[in-house]
Structure formats: structure tokens, C-alpha cells
Amino acid sequence: MIAEVLADTAERMNKAVDVAKEDFSNVRTGRASPSLFQKVMVTYYGTPTPLQQLASMQNLEARTLILTPFDKSALRDIEAAIRNMPNLGASPTNDGNIIRVTLPELTQERRKEFVKIVRGKAEDAKVAIRNIRRKAKDDLDSLKGDIGEDDLARGEKELEAVTKTHIDAVDDALKRKEVELLEI
């Protein structure tokens, strides 16, 4: 019973860490990267569609990304969706076949703003992990009558170890992203 609770908890915490890493990848660093456009939704024939389903992406230079739409009629819609992205400041240009997305240089002040955003996302991930821990603790407490006190104490110690491991993983990802953001 304890093993099932801990396995479920670890799986849910892994998902929280993965979401945090994905959120970190969506914060731009001054380099053009297809991961910046993962969550871009384009209105395509009246339906919100992920950009990856409408165009291929490739890096041309450090700050330039080329988007090649699979359907040329979607060029204007893709361009509008990119232009309307918050916190990107990209300037897409359309030549009739492809879209060039050029990202502006980041100022030191803007880099620090992005670090604050990433720290907020990391804190959100830690809160999610702690909430998962709280639920697992409640699940363990509900087993009190069915298992011995020693087993319960051992389960709680394992739960704390799993929680610490996942919070450390979020902290490590945060440190790497901060270094990447502040790198000029």
C-alpha cells in the first residue's frame, strides 16, 4: 500500500518537474529556438491549431528562425500569431513562401525580468510538488489503522526523500536557465 502511494506520488512529481522544464524552455534567451514557439496557437480555418502542425521550423542564425508553412494560405495567420505573442518582441516578415522571425537583442534589464519570470515558474512548480506531497501524506495517514507505526514512519521518510529529490531537480533546472538567460 505504501509503495503504491509513493510510486503514484513520484510519478505525479515527475510530471510537475517536466512541466516546469517545459515552461523554462518557453522563456527566450536571445537565441531563436523552436521551443519558444511550442505553445503558439494559430487560428487556422477558425480553429486554434499548434504552430508545429502548420509549419516546419529551422534556425538560420542565433537570432533568426525560418518557418516554412505546409499550407501557404496560412502564412498571414502564422505571422499574426507570432506578432501577438507576449514577452517575445519578435518581428516576423513574410516573403510569400517562408516567414523569417528575428528576435531582438536582450538588454540586461530585460534578462533580469526574464530571470524573475523563471523564478516564479520554479516557485509554482515547487508549490505543485508540495501539494502532491500533502495529498500523499494524507493518503498515508488514512492507512494508519491498516499498517504499523514503523511502516508509516518509514513511508513518511521516503515521501520526504522523494519530495526533496524533485524540488532539487526544479532548483537545478532553474540554475541552468538563469545562467543561460544572463549569458551574453
PLY file of the C-alpha trace (Angstrom):
ply
format ascii 1.0
element vertex 184
property float x
property float y
property float z
element edge 183
property int vertex1
property int vertex2
end_header
0.00 0.00 0.00
2.75 2.44 0.96
4.70 1.53 -2.17
1.67 2.30 -4.35
1.19 5.71 -2.72
4.90 6.54 -3.13
5.01 5.33 -6.75
1.96 7.43 -7.66
3.44 10.43 -5.85
6.79 10.11 -7.61
5.06 9.87 -10.99
2.99 12.99 -10.33
6.04 14.88 -9.07
7.97 13.88 -12.21
5.19 15.40 -14.28
5.40 18.63 -12.25
9.17 18.81 -12.88
8.64 18.16 -16.60
6.05 20.96 -16.80
8.49 23.33 -15.07
11.26 22.46 -17.54
8.87 22.97 -20.45
7.85 26.36 -19.03
11.53 27.29 -18.70
12.16 26.41 -22.34
9.42 28.82 -23.40
11.25 31.80 -21.89
13.51 33.25 -24.53
17.22 33.77 -24.06
18.17 35.92 -27.01
18.63 32.90 -29.24
15.95 31.78 -31.65
14.75 28.31 -30.77
11.80 26.29 -32.00
10.93 25.58 -28.35
9.96 29.26 -27.98
7.06 28.59 -30.32
5.77 25.37 -28.74
2.67 26.93 -27.25
1.83 29.27 -30.15
-1.71 28.66 -31.34
-2.62 29.83 -34.84
-6.21 30.39 -35.89
-6.33 28.13 -38.94
-9.68 27.99 -40.70
-11.34 29.16 -37.48
-9.71 26.51 -35.29
-6.82 27.12 -32.85
-4.00 24.91 -34.15
-0.48 24.44 -32.72
2.17 26.11 -34.88
4.18 22.87 -35.14
1.31 21.30 -37.08
1.30 24.14 -39.62
4.96 24.81 -40.33
8.46 23.39 -40.11
11.00 25.42 -38.15
14.75 25.76 -38.50
17.41 28.05 -37.09
19.10 30.23 -39.64
21.26 32.23 -37.23
21.41 32.71 -33.49
18.52 35.19 -33.52
16.68 34.18 -36.70
14.25 31.32 -37.21
12.73 30.29 -40.53
9.18 28.95 -40.61
8.07 27.12 -43.73
4.29 26.65 -43.73
2.92 23.40 -45.11
-0.04 25.38 -46.48
0.91 28.76 -48.00
-2.57 30.14 -47.26
-1.69 30.03 -43.54
1.22 32.49 -43.91
-0.69 35.55 -42.70
-2.32 33.68 -39.80
1.03 32.33 -38.60
2.65 35.75 -38.92
-0.17 37.35 -36.89
0.03 34.70 -34.16
3.79 35.24 -33.75
3.44 39.01 -33.75
0.81 38.76 -30.97
2.97 36.58 -28.69
3.56 38.30 -25.34
7.13 38.70 -24.00
8.73 37.81 -27.32
9.18 41.06 -29.22
9.75 39.12 -32.43
9.42 40.74 -35.82
8.17 38.22 -38.37
8.50 39.01 -42.07
6.67 37.16 -44.80
8.10 36.83 -48.31
5.22 34.79 -49.73
6.85 31.39 -49.13
8.50 31.50 -45.73
8.38 33.57 -42.56
11.59 34.88 -41.04
11.33 35.55 -37.32
14.05 37.80 -35.96
14.39 38.17 -32.21
15.81 41.44 -30.88
18.88 41.52 -28.65
18.04 41.30 -24.98
19.07 44.14 -22.72
20.47 43.34 -19.29
17.31 44.76 -17.71
15.11 42.50 -19.85
17.27 39.49 -19.00
16.71 40.20 -15.29
12.95 40.41 -15.89
13.08 37.00 -17.56
15.02 35.60 -14.59
12.21 36.82 -12.31
9.64 35.14 -14.56
11.59 31.88 -14.49
11.94 32.04 -10.69
8.17 32.49 -10.43
7.62 29.43 -12.62
10.06 27.46 -10.46
8.19 28.50 -7.31
4.91 27.42 -8.90
6.44 24.01 -9.63
7.67 23.69 -6.04
4.20 24.56 -4.73
2.72 21.88 -7.00
5.23 19.34 -5.67
4.42 20.28 -2.07
0.70 19.92 -2.78
1.34 16.45 -4.18
3.33 15.67 -1.03
0.48 16.88 1.19
-2.01 14.64 -0.61
0.35 11.66 -0.35
0.79 12.35 3.38
-2.98 12.37 3.78
-3.16 9.07 1.89
-0.51 7.58 4.18
-2.34 8.86 7.27
-5.53 7.20 6.06
-3.67 3.86 6.14
-2.86 4.30 9.84
-5.14 1.52 11.08
-4.10 -0.96 8.39
-0.31 -0.68 8.80
2.06 -0.39 11.72
3.52 2.84 13.07
7.05 1.85 11.96
5.92 1.26 8.39
4.07 4.56 8.41
7.15 6.42 9.70
9.31 4.73 7.05
6.80 5.69 4.34
6.80 9.32 5.50
10.62 9.42 5.43
10.61 8.01 1.89
7.99 10.59 0.92
10.20 13.40 2.21
13.19 11.99 0.29
11.15 11.81 -2.94
9.91 15.37 -2.40
13.43 16.69 -1.78
14.72 14.96 -4.92
12.07 16.59 -7.09
12.44 20.04 -5.55
16.21 19.76 -6.11
15.54 18.85 -9.76
13.47 22.04 -10.18
16.24 24.08 -8.49
18.89 22.59 -10.80
16.82 23.36 -13.89
16.28 26.90 -12.57
20.02 27.45 -12.06
20.78 26.26 -15.60
18.11 28.54 -17.07
19.31 31.55 -15.05
22.87 31.02 -16.34
21.51 30.73 -19.88
19.43 33.88 -19.51
22.22 36.01 -18.06
24.77 34.78 -20.60
25.56 37.45 -23.19
0 1
1 2
2 3
3 4
4 5
5 6
6 7
7 8
8 9
9 10
10 11
11 12
12 13
13 14
14 15
15 16
16 17
17 18
18 19
19 20
20 21
21 22
22 23
23 24
24 25
25 26
26 27
27 28
28 29
29 30
30 31
31 32
32 33
33 34
34 35
35 36
36 37
37 38
38 39
39 40
40 41
41 42
42 43
43 44
44 45
45 46
46 47
47 48
48 49
49 50
50 51
51 52
52 53
53 54
54 55
55 56
56 57
57 58
58 59
59 60
60 61
61 62
62 63
63 64
64 65
65 66
66 67
67 68
68 69
69 70
70 71
71 72
72 73
73 74
74 75
75 76
76 77
77 78
78 79
79 80
80 81
81 82
82 83
83 84
84 85
85 86
86 87
87 88
88 89
89 90
90 91
91 92
92 93
93 94
94 95
95 96
96 97
97 98
98 99
99 100
100 101
101 102
102 103
103 104
104 105
105 106
106 107
107 108
108 109
109 110
110 111
111 112
112 113
113 114
114 115
115 116
116 117
117 118
118 119
119 120
120 121
121 122
122 123
123 124
124 125
125 126
126 127
127 128
128 129
129 130
130 131
131 132
132 133
133 134
134 135
135 136
136 137
137 138
138 139
139 140
140 141
141 142
142 143
143 144
144 145
145 146
146 147
147 148
148 149
149 150
150 151
151 152
152 153
153 154
154 155
155 156
156 157
157 158
158 159
159 160
160 161
161 162
162 163
163 164
164 165
165 166
166 167
167 168
168 169
169 170
170 171
171 172
172 173
173 174
174 175
175 176
176 177
177 178
178 179
179 180
180 181
181 182
182 183
